[in-house]
Amino acid sequence: MTPAGPSPEVPAPDRTKSPQTAQPLPLPRRTLAGYALGSLVTGPFGTVPGLLLLPYLTDTLGVAAGVAGLLVLLPKAWDVLVNPVAGRISDRTGDRRPFLLGAGLLLAVLFVAMFAGPFRGAGPAGVYVAAAFLAAATAYAFFQVPYVAMPAELTDGYAERTRLMTWRVAVLALAILVSGALAPLVVDLGGGGRAGHRWSGAFVGALIVVGTLGVFFGTRTAESRTAPGAEPSWRGQLRIAATNVPFRGLLACWVVQAAGIGTMLAGVQYFADHVIVQKSGATFLFAAFVGPALLVMPLWTRVGARLGKLRALILASLLFAAGALGLLSAGHVPATVTYLVVALIGCGYAGQQVFALAMLPDCIAHDTARTGRRQAGVFTGLWTAGETLGLALGPGLFALVLQLFGYVPSSTGAAAAQDSTARLGILLGFTIVPAVLVGAAVLLLRRYED
């Protein structure tokens, strides 16, 4: 981008359109697949810490639930400040791919460090995890922000952006399935406790390396239409976003729904151990949650084409919320029924991801048409900051529920026995809280025009 001045910015030539038809050309499969491979970075980092970190702190390191919630929340809250900075820097350079490579490889190393567990005692061990998580979250910001900004710069096509997001979310669902289902299993196979978590950290770190190299080399021939320039301050970015009404509503919805998803994610291990009481239950819950998402992705694409992205997002959100309420019966029905309900939630989650992520580039394109400026990094920096905050609030909310209902921590590597009050807290935190957050968030989309 060029620095702000009295003359309007001249947009860069659009190489994604045919000169005869002025219609966006289809993105090549290499670009679609290469971009989608970045989900092997975003999926595991967005999933596994929310899944394993809170129970790792409470049931392996012996940290009290309330303190553990703060240790998970604060490093992520820091990213609210870092993500817009990452957006400004990546916009200024004009080339986002080097950020993907450097930040992705650093993130892999730091993820392994998070679960290394070199210190004994709840205090030192908890502080170490928080520090490692803070560093990892910072590295992730410099991967995620440029990565999310790329679709608006790869194509101007409304439908083509949906196609790109469909590929991305399909790989994202697979990445979440592999990392979320297998990470707890690797912990068990590695002997549980500290040793098992070290093996799990190494496993996820390897996935992140694969995703980093895949997206970097897979998009090397793609045409990017960003141009370097000076970007506004963090406060200036907020002012820019505030003038974009569709983005404002979509971002608010995304943050609240991320908090609901993060709450459910944080409760998976506790729900498996204390409500349905199933061996390797966390693995089966994740398989039930994400597996169907891979199957319904083409269906959601057709639903979006018929209803529009906005109505499809609302439908997917309400499906998620209804399924979460249906889990109130868990513990009183066969485990198979519970897994089927979780599969219903996973179908709703798939739709949420497809349409929210497809609507974001539309909001960016709306701003470009209105102002004549390409500033995708501004919006994606705020977007990922909001997502990070929501996903951080989720475990914090769940930890608060655990604390209020008297959850007992353990330093043995195995969950301590809990009384009926603590088990009720786990159930409510896993069902009611996510249902209310995800369902009610659609009210924030009132001023969004499809």
C-alpha positions as CSV (number, residue, x, y, z in Angstrom):
1,M,0.0,0.0,0.0
2,T,1.1,3.6,-0.5
3,P,1.3,6.0,2.4
4,A,-1.9,7.9,3.1
5,G,-2.0,11.3,1.4
6,P,-4.3,13.7,-0.5
7,S,-4.4,11.5,-3.6
8,P,-6.5,8.3,-3.5
9,E,-4.6,5.1,-3.7
10,V,-4.6,3.4,-7.2
11,P,-5.5,-0.3,-6.7
12,A,-2.9,-2.7,-8.0
13,P,-3.8,-4.4,-11.3
14,D,-6.1,-7.4,-10.8
15,R,-4.5,-10.4,-12.4
16,T,-7.3,-12.7,-11.2
17,K,-9.7,-11.4,-13.9
18,S,-9.8,-12.2,-17.6
19,P,-9.4,-9.0,-19.7
20,Q,-12.2,-10.1,-22.0
21,T,-14.8,-10.9,-19.4
22,A,-13.6,-9.0,-16.4
23,Q,-14.7,-12.1,-14.4
24,P,-12.4,-13.6,-11.7
25,L,-10.4,-16.5,-13.1
26,P,-10.7,-19.8,-11.1
27,L,-7.8,-20.3,-8.7
28,P,-5.6,-23.2,-9.7
29,R,-5.8,-26.4,-7.6
30,R,-2.2,-25.9,-6.5
31,T,-3.1,-22.6,-4.9
32,L,-6.3,-24.0,-3.3
33,A,-4.4,-27.0,-1.9
34,G,-1.4,-25.0,-0.9
35,Y,-3.3,-22.3,1.0
36,A,-5.5,-25.0,2.7
37,L,-2.4,-26.7,4.1
38,G,-1.9,-23.7,6.4
39,S,-4.8,-25.2,8.4
40,L,-2.3,-27.8,9.6
41,V,-0.9,-24.9,11.6
42,T,-4.0,-23.0,12.6
43,G,-6.1,-26.1,13.3
44,P,-3.7,-27.8,15.8
45,F,-2.8,-24.6,17.6
46,G,-6.4,-23.5,17.8
47,T,-7.5,-26.9,19.1
48,V,-4.9,-28.7,21.2
49,P,-4.0,-26.0,23.8
50,G,-7.7,-25.5,24.4
51,L,-8.2,-29.2,24.7
52,L,-5.2,-30.3,26.7
53,L,-3.7,-27.2,28.5
54,L,-6.3,-26.7,31.2
55,P,-6.5,-30.4,32.2
56,Y,-2.7,-30.6,32.0
57,L,-2.4,-27.8,34.5
58,T,-5.1,-29.0,36.9
59,D,-4.6,-32.8,36.6
60,T,-0.9,-33.2,36.0
61,L,0.8,-30.1,37.4
62,G,-1.7,-29.7,40.4
63,V,-2.6,-26.0,39.6
64,A,-6.0,-24.9,41.1
65,A,-8.7,-24.5,38.4
66,G,-9.2,-20.8,38.8
67,V,-5.4,-20.1,38.6
68,A,-5.1,-22.5,35.6
69,G,-7.8,-20.6,33.8
70,L,-5.9,-17.3,34.2
71,L,-2.7,-18.9,33.0
72,V,-4.5,-20.0,29.9
73,L,-6.3,-16.7,29.4
74,L,-3.6,-14.1,29.9
75,P,-1.2,-15.2,27.1
76,K,-4.0,-15.3,24.7
77,A,-5.3,-12.0,25.8
78,W,-1.8,-10.6,25.0
79,D,-2.5,-11.6,21.4
80,V,-5.3,-9.0,21.3
81,L,-2.6,-6.4,21.2
82,V,-0.1,-8.4,19.1
83,N,-2.4,-9.4,16.2
84,P,-3.1,-5.9,14.9
85,V,0.6,-5.2,15.1
86,A,1.2,-8.3,13.0
87,G,-1.4,-7.0,10.5
88,R,0.3,-3.6,10.2
89,I,3.7,-5.2,9.7
90,S,2.6,-7.7,7.1
91,D,0.7,-5.0,5.2
92,R,3.7,-2.8,5.1
93,T,6.1,-5.4,3.7
94,G,3.8,-6.4,0.8
95,D,4.8,-10.0,1.0
96,R,3.1,-12.3,3.5
97,R,4.7,-15.6,2.7
98,P,8.0,-15.1,4.6
99,F,5.9,-14.5,7.7
100,L,4.2,-17.8,7.3
101,L,7.6,-19.7,7.1
102,G,9.4,-18.0,9.9
103,A,6.5,-17.7,12.4
104,G,5.3,-21.3,11.6
105,L,8.6,-22.9,12.2
106,L,9.2,-20.9,15.4
107,L,5.7,-21.9,16.6
108,A,6.5,-25.6,16.2
109,V,9.5,-25.3,18.5
110,L,7.6,-23.3,21.1
111,F,4.6,-25.7,21.0
112,V,7.0,-28.6,22.0
113,A,8.4,-26.4,24.8
114,M,4.9,-25.7,26.2
115,F,4.5,-29.4,27.2
116,A,8.2,-30.0,28.1
117,G,7.4,-29.7,31.8
118,P,11.0,-29.1,33.1
119,F,9.9,-27.7,36.5
120,R,8.3,-29.4,39.6
121,G,5.8,-27.8,41.8
122,A,2.5,-26.2,40.8
123,G,3.9,-22.6,41.0
124,P,7.1,-22.9,38.9
125,A,5.5,-25.3,36.5
126,G,2.5,-23.2,35.9
127,V,4.6,-20.0,35.3
128,Y,6.7,-21.9,32.8
129,V,3.7,-23.1,30.9
130,A,2.2,-19.6,30.8
131,A,5.5,-18.1,29.6
132,A,5.9,-20.7,26.8
133,F,2.3,-20.3,25.8
134,L,2.8,-16.5,25.6
135,A,5.7,-16.9,23.3
136,A,3.9,-19.5,21.2
137,A,0.8,-17.3,20.9
138,T,3.0,-14.4,19.7
139,A,4.6,-16.5,17.0
140,Y,1.1,-17.8,16.0
141,A,-0.1,-14.2,15.5
142,F,2.6,-13.6,12.9
143,F,1.5,-16.7,11.1
144,Q,-2.3,-16.4,11.4
145,V,-2.7,-12.7,10.5
146,P,-0.9,-12.9,7.1
147,Y,-2.5,-16.2,6.5
148,V,-6.1,-15.0,7.0
149,A,-5.3,-11.9,4.9
150,M,-4.3,-13.8,1.8
151,P,-7.7,-14.8,0.4
152,A,-8.8,-11.2,-0.2
153,E,-5.6,-10.7,-2.1
154,L,-5.7,-13.9,-4.2
155,T,-9.0,-13.3,-5.8
156,D,-11.8,-10.7,-6.1
157,G,-14.4,-13.3,-6.8
158,Y,-17.3,-13.6,-4.3
159,A,-17.9,-17.3,-5.2
160,E,-14.2,-18.0,-5.6
161,R,-13.5,-16.9,-2.1
162,T,-16.2,-19.3,-0.8
163,R,-14.5,-22.0,-2.9
164,L,-11.1,-21.1,-1.3
165,M,-12.6,-21.2,2.1
166,T,-14.3,-24.5,1.5
167,W,-10.9,-26.1,0.7
168,R,-9.4,-24.4,3.8
169,V,-12.1,-25.5,6.1
170,A,-12.1,-29.1,4.8
171,V,-8.4,-29.3,5.6
172,L,-9.0,-27.4,8.9
173,A,-11.6,-30.1,9.8
174,L,-9.1,-32.8,9.0
175,A,-6.4,-31.0,11.0
176,I,-8.6,-30.6,14.0
177,L,-9.7,-34.3,13.7
178,V,-6.1,-35.6,13.6
179,S,-4.7,-33.3,16.2
180,G,-7.7,-33.1,18.6
181,A,-8.5,-36.8,18.5
182,L,-4.9,-38.1,18.5
183,A,-3.3,-35.7,20.9
184,P,-5.1,-37.1,24.0
185,L,-4.5,-40.6,22.6
186,V,-0.7,-39.9,22.3
187,V,-0.8,-38.7,25.9
188,D,-2.2,-42.1,27.0
189,L,0.1,-44.1,24.7
190,G,3.1,-42.1,26.0
191,G,2.3,-43.1,29.6
192,G,0.2,-40.2,30.7
193,G,1.4,-37.4,33.0
194,R,4.4,-35.3,32.0
195,A,5.9,-37.9,29.7
196,G,2.7,-38.4,27.7
197,H,2.2,-34.7,27.3
198,R,5.8,-34.3,26.0
199,W,5.1,-36.9,23.3
200,S,1.9,-35.2,22.4
201,G,3.6,-31.8,22.1
202,A,6.2,-33.3,19.7
203,F,3.4,-34.9,17.6
204,V,1.6,-31.6,17.2
205,G,4.8,-29.7,16.6
206,A,5.5,-32.0,13.7
207,L,2.1,-31.3,12.2
208,I,2.8,-27.6,12.4
209,V,6.0,-28.0,10.5
210,V,4.3,-29.9,7.7
211,G,1.6,-27.2,7.5
212,T,4.1,-24.4,7.4
213,L,6.2,-25.9,4.6
214,G,3.0,-26.8,2.7
215,V,1.5,-23.4,2.6
216,F,4.8,-21.6,2.0
217,F,5.7,-23.7,-1.1
218,G,2.2,-24.4,-2.2
219,T,1.4,-20.7,-2.7
220,R,4.7,-19.6,-4.1
221,T,3.3,-19.2,-7.7
222,A,0.1,-17.4,-6.6
223,E,-0.5,-13.8,-7.6
224,S,-0.9,-11.6,-4.6
225,R,-2.3,-8.1,-5.0
226,T,-1.0,-6.5,-1.8
227,A,1.3,-3.5,-2.1
228,P,3.6,-2.3,0.7
229,G,2.9,0.9,2.5
230,A,2.4,2.6,5.8
231,E,-0.5,1.5,7.9
232,P,-2.4,3.4,10.6
233,S,-1.8,2.9,14.3
234,W,-3.6,0.4,16.4
235,R,-6.2,3.0,17.3
236,G,-6.4,4.0,13.7
237,Q,-7.1,0.4,12.7
238,L,-10.0,0.4,15.2
239,R,-11.4,3.5,13.6
240,I,-11.1,1.9,10.1
241,A,-12.9,-1.2,11.3
242,A,-15.6,0.8,13.0
243,T,-16.7,2.4,9.7
244,N,-17.1,-1.0,8.1
245,V,-20.6,-2.0,9.4
246,P,-20.7,-5.5,8.0
247,F,-17.2,-6.3,9.5
248,R,-18.2,-4.9,12.8
249,G,-21.2,-7.2,13.2
250,L,-19.4,-10.2,11.8
251,L,-16.4,-9.7,14.1
252,A,-18.6,-9.3,17.2
253,C,-20.4,-12.5,16.3
254,W,-17.2,-14.4,15.7
255,V,-15.7,-13.4,19.0
256,V,-18.7,-14.5,21.1
257,Q,-19.0,-17.7,19.2
258,A,-15.3,-18.4,19.6
259,A,-15.8,-18.1,23.3
260,G,-18.6,-20.6,23.2
261,I,-16.5,-23.0,21.1
262,G,-13.5,-22.5,23.4
263,T,-15.6,-23.3,26.4
264,M,-16.7,-26.6,24.9
265,L,-13.2,-27.4,23.8
266,A,-11.8,-26.8,27.2
267,G,-14.3,-29.2,28.7
268,V,-13.8,-32.2,26.5
269,Q,-11.4,-34.1,28.7
270,Y,-13.4,-33.3,31.9
271,F,-16.7,-34.3,30.2
272,A,-15.1,-37.6,29.0
273,D,-13.6,-38.4,32.5
274,H,-16.5,-37.3,34.8
275,V,-19.8,-37.3,32.9
276,I,-19.8,-40.0,30.3
277,V,-16.9,-41.9,32.0
278,Q,-15.5,-43.4,28.9
279,K,-11.9,-44.6,28.4
280,S,-10.3,-42.6,25.7
281,G,-13.6,-40.7,25.6
282,A,-11.9,-37.4,24.5
283,T,-10.6,-39.1,21.4
284,F,-14.1,-40.5,20.5
285,L,-15.7,-37.1,21.3
286,F,-13.4,-35.4,18.9
287,A,-13.8,-38.0,16.2
288,A,-17.6,-37.6,16.5
289,F,-17.3,-33.8,16.5
290,V,-15.0,-33.3,13.5
291,G,-15.5,-36.4,11.4
292,P,-19.0,-35.5,10.1
293,A,-17.8,-32.0,9.3
294,L,-15.7,-33.5,6.4
295,L,-18.8,-35.1,5.0
296,V,-21.2,-32.2,5.2
297,M,-18.9,-29.6,3.8
298,P,-20.2,-30.0,0.2
299,L,-23.8,-29.8,1.6
300,W,-23.1,-26.5,3.4
301,T,-21.7,-25.1,0.1
302,R,-25.0,-25.9,-1.6
303,V,-27.0,-24.5,1.4
304,G,-25.0,-21.3,1.2
305,A,-25.6,-21.0,-2.5
306,R,-29.3,-21.3,-1.9
307,L,-29.8,-19.3,1.3
308,G,-26.9,-16.9,1.1
309,K,-23.9,-16.9,3.5
310,L,-25.6,-14.9,6.2
311,R,-28.7,-17.2,6.6
312,A,-26.5,-20.3,6.3
313,L,-24.3,-19.0,9.1
314,I,-27.3,-18.4,11.3
315,L,-28.7,-21.9,10.5
316,A,-25.3,-23.5,11.4
317,S,-25.1,-21.6,14.6
318,L,-28.5,-22.6,15.8
319,L,-27.8,-26.2,14.9
320,F,-24.6,-26.0,17.1
321,A,-26.6,-24.5,20.0
322,A,-29.4,-27.1,19.8
323,G,-26.9,-29.9,19.8
324,A,-25.1,-28.5,22.9
325,L,-28.4,-28.3,24.8
326,G,-29.1,-31.9,23.7
327,L,-25.9,-33.0,25.6
328,L,-27.7,-32.2,28.9
329,S,-28.9,-35.8,28.7
330,A,-25.3,-37.2,28.8
331,G,-24.7,-39.7,31.5
332,H,-28.4,-40.8,31.4
333,V,-28.4,-42.1,27.8
334,P,-26.0,-44.6,26.1
335,A,-22.7,-43.2,25.1
336,T,-23.5,-43.9,21.5
337,V,-26.4,-41.4,21.7
338,T,-24.1,-38.8,23.2
339,Y,-21.6,-39.2,20.3
340,L,-24.4,-38.8,17.8
341,V,-25.4,-35.5,19.4
342,V,-21.8,-34.4,19.3
343,A,-21.8,-35.2,15.6
344,L,-24.8,-32.9,15.1
345,I,-22.8,-30.1,16.9
346,G,-19.9,-30.8,14.5
347,C,-22.1,-30.3,11.5
348,G,-23.1,-26.9,12.8
349,Y,-19.5,-26.0,13.6
350,A,-18.5,-26.9,10.0
351,G,-21.1,-24.5,8.7
352,Q,-20.0,-21.7,11.1
353,Q,-16.4,-21.9,10.0
354,V,-17.2,-22.0,6.2
355,F,-19.5,-19.1,6.1
356,A,-17.9,-16.8,8.7
357,L,-14.5,-17.2,7.0
358,A,-16.1,-16.7,3.6
359,M,-17.9,-13.5,4.7
360,L,-14.6,-12.0,6.1
361,P,-13.1,-11.4,2.6
362,D,-16.4,-10.0,1.5
363,C,-16.2,-7.4,4.3
364,I,-12.6,-6.6,3.2
365,A,-13.7,-6.2,-0.4
366,H,-16.5,-4.0,0.7
367,D,-14.0,-1.7,2.4
368,T,-11.7,-1.7,-0.7
369,A,-14.7,-0.7,-2.9
370,R,-15.7,2.0,-0.5
371,T,-12.2,3.5,0.2
372,G,-10.1,2.5,-2.8
373,R,-7.5,1.1,-0.3
374,R,-6.4,-2.5,0.1
375,Q,-5.8,-3.0,3.8
376,A,-6.6,-6.6,4.4
377,G,-4.0,-6.9,7.2
378,V,-5.9,-4.3,9.3
379,F,-9.1,-6.3,9.2
380,T,-7.5,-9.7,9.6
381,G,-5.3,-8.5,12.4
382,L,-8.4,-7.4,14.3
383,W,-10.2,-10.6,13.3
384,T,-7.6,-12.9,14.6
385,A,-7.2,-10.8,17.7
386,G,-10.9,-11.2,18.4
387,E,-10.8,-14.9,17.6
388,T,-7.8,-15.3,20.0
389,L,-9.6,-13.4,22.7
390,G,-12.8,-15.5,22.3
391,L,-10.9,-18.8,22.3
392,A,-9.0,-17.6,25.4
393,L,-12.1,-16.6,27.2
394,G,-13.6,-20.0,26.7
395,P,-11.2,-22.0,28.9
396,G,-11.3,-19.1,31.3
397,L,-15.1,-19.4,31.6
398,F,-14.9,-23.1,31.9
399,A,-12.2,-22.9,34.6
400,L,-14.3,-20.4,36.5
401,V,-17.2,-22.8,36.4
402,L,-14.9,-25.6,37.7
403,Q,-13.7,-23.3,40.6
404,L,-17.3,-22.3,41.5
405,F,-18.5,-25.9,41.6
406,G,-15.5,-27.1,43.7
407,Y,-13.3,-29.0,41.2
408,V,-10.4,-30.8,43.0
409,P,-7.0,-30.6,41.2
410,S,-4.4,-33.4,41.1
411,S,-0.6,-33.6,40.5
412,T,-0.6,-37.3,39.8
413,G,-1.3,-37.2,36.0
414,A,-4.8,-38.7,36.6
415,A,-7.9,-36.7,37.4
416,A,-9.0,-36.8,41.0
417,A,-12.5,-38.2,42.0
418,Q,-15.1,-35.4,42.0
419,D,-18.3,-35.0,43.9
420,S,-21.7,-34.6,42.3
421,T,-21.5,-30.8,42.5
422,A,-18.3,-30.7,40.6
423,R,-19.7,-33.1,38.0
424,L,-22.7,-30.9,37.6
425,G,-20.5,-27.9,36.9
426,I,-18.6,-29.8,34.2
427,L,-21.9,-30.7,32.6
428,L,-23.3,-27.1,32.6
429,G,-20.0,-25.6,31.5
430,F,-19.9,-28.1,28.5
431,T,-23.5,-27.6,27.4
432,I,-25.4,-24.5,28.6
433,V,-22.6,-22.0,28.3
434,P,-21.6,-22.8,24.7
435,A,-25.2,-23.1,23.6
436,V,-26.1,-19.6,24.9
437,L,-22.9,-18.0,23.5
438,V,-23.1,-19.5,20.1
439,G,-26.9,-19.2,19.7
440,A,-27.2,-15.6,21.0
441,A,-24.3,-14.3,19.0
442,V,-26.3,-14.4,15.7
443,L,-28.3,-11.4,17.1
444,L,-25.1,-9.4,16.5
445,L,-25.5,-9.9,12.7
446,R,-28.7,-7.8,12.4
447,R,-27.0,-5.1,10.4
448,Y,-25.0,-7.4,8.1
449,E,-26.2,-7.4,4.5
450,D,-25.5,-10.6,2.5
